Amino acid sequence: MSEINKQAVLLVDAVAAYFLHKKTSAQANLENYLNNSSGIGEHGDIVSECVKLVEQIDHAESCLSIVDNYKPALSIEDSAMV
């Protein structure tokens, strides 16, 4: 694997990790709101908070899908160099 391709793979992996963190964090908070009544008392508009979390999950999943499109391209470039 070329040095440039190694850097590209690391960068794509880092971006994927970032959005995976965003997704799982929002999922954990949403699960907490849905299953833990003590967490609800801190927020006056729980529906609005849940909508925000669902939107965060959707955004992170969309971004992960885009990032995944770059992984095969990196593999193809690596195979072409061999």
PASE-614860 format. One record per residue (C-alpha): z, x, y; residue in one letter. Coordinates in steps of 0.05 Angstrom, whole numbers, plus 5000, padded with zeros to 4 digits. Example, Ala and Ser with C-alpha at 12.3 -4.5 7.8 and 13.67 -1.06 7.14 Angstrom:
+------+------+------+------+
:   zz :   xx :   yy : romi :
+------+------+------+------+
: 5156 : 5246 : 4910 :    A :
: 5143 : 5273 : 4979 :    S :
+------+------+------+------+
END
This chain:
+------+------+------+------+
:   zz :   xx :   yy : romi :
+------+------+------+------+
: 5000 : 5000 : 5000 :    M :
: 4981 : 5028 : 5068 :    S :
: 5034 : 5041 : 5120 :    E :
: 5003 : 4988 : 5166 :    I :
: 5005 : 4937 : 5110 :    N :
: 5077 : 4954 : 5093 :    K :
: 5096 : 4941 : 5166 :    Q :
: 5057 : 4876 : 5166 :    A :
: 5092 : 4853 : 5102 :    V :
: 5160 : 4870 : 5131 :    L :
: 5143 : 4832 : 5195 :    L :
: 5119 : 4770 : 5158 :    V :
: 5180 : 4772 : 5114 :    D :
: 5226 : 4778 : 5175 :    A :
: 5192 : 4719 : 5208 :    V :
: 5198 : 4678 : 5144 :    A :
: 5272 : 4696 : 5138 :    A :
: 5283 : 4673 : 5210 :    Y :
: 5253 : 4605 : 5199 :    F :
: 5286 : 4597 : 5131 :    L :
: 5353 : 4609 : 5166 :    H :
: 5335 : 4557 : 5219 :    K :
: 5317 : 4507 : 5164 :    K :
: 5378 : 4517 : 5120 :    T :
: 5425 : 4517 : 5180 :    S :
: 5397 : 4450 : 5204 :    A :
: 5400 : 4422 : 5133 :    Q :
: 5472 : 4443 : 5125 :    A :
: 5491 : 4410 : 5191 :    N :
: 5453 : 4347 : 5174 :    L :
: 5487 : 4343 : 5106 :    E :
: 5554 : 4352 : 5141 :    N :
: 5540 : 4294 : 5189 :    Y :
: 5517 : 4250 : 5132 :    L :
: 5573 : 4266 : 5083 :    N :
: 5633 : 4286 : 5126 :    N :
: 5661 : 4233 : 5172 :    S :
: 5707 : 4284 : 5208 :    S :
: 5645 : 4320 : 5236 :    G :
: 5620 : 4256 : 5268 :    I :
: 5679 : 4248 : 5316 :    G :
: 5658 : 4307 : 5358 :    E :
: 5591 : 4275 : 5378 :    H :
: 5583 : 4210 : 5415 :    G :
: 5511 : 4199 : 5394 :    D :
: 5507 : 4217 : 5321 :    I :
: 5438 : 4187 : 5313 :    V :
: 5410 : 4231 : 5367 :    S :
: 5442 : 4292 : 5335 :    E :
: 5413 : 4275 : 5267 :    C :
: 5344 : 4265 : 5298 :    V :
: 5348 : 4334 : 5330 :    K :
: 5367 : 4365 : 5263 :    L :
: 5310 : 4330 : 5227 :    V :
: 5262 : 4355 : 5280 :    E :
: 5290 : 4426 : 5271 :    Q :
: 5280 : 4422 : 5196 :    I :
: 5208 : 4397 : 5206 :    D :
: 5193 : 4452 : 5256 :    H :
: 5220 : 4506 : 5211 :    A :
: 5182 : 4479 : 5150 :    E :
: 5118 : 4478 : 5191 :    S :
: 5129 : 4549 : 5215 :    C :
: 5144 : 4572 : 5144 :    L :
: 5078 : 4541 : 5121 :    S :
: 5041 : 4580 : 5174 :    I :
: 5076 : 4645 : 5155 :    V :
: 5059 : 4633 : 5082 :    D :
: 4985 : 4631 : 5100 :    N :
: 4990 : 4704 : 5122 :    Y :
: 5021 : 4729 : 5057 :    K :
: 4958 : 4722 : 5014 :    P :
: 4916 : 4755 : 5069 :    A :
: 4962 : 4816 : 5067 :    L :
: 4956 : 4819 : 4991 :    S :
: 4880 : 4815 : 4994 :    I :
: 4878 : 4872 : 5045 :    E :
: 4922 : 4914 : 5000 :    D :
: 4878 : 4901 : 4939 :    S :
: 4815 : 4920 : 4978 :    A :
: 4844 : 4988 : 4994 :    M :
: 4854 : 5007 : 4920 :    V :
+------+------+------+------+
END
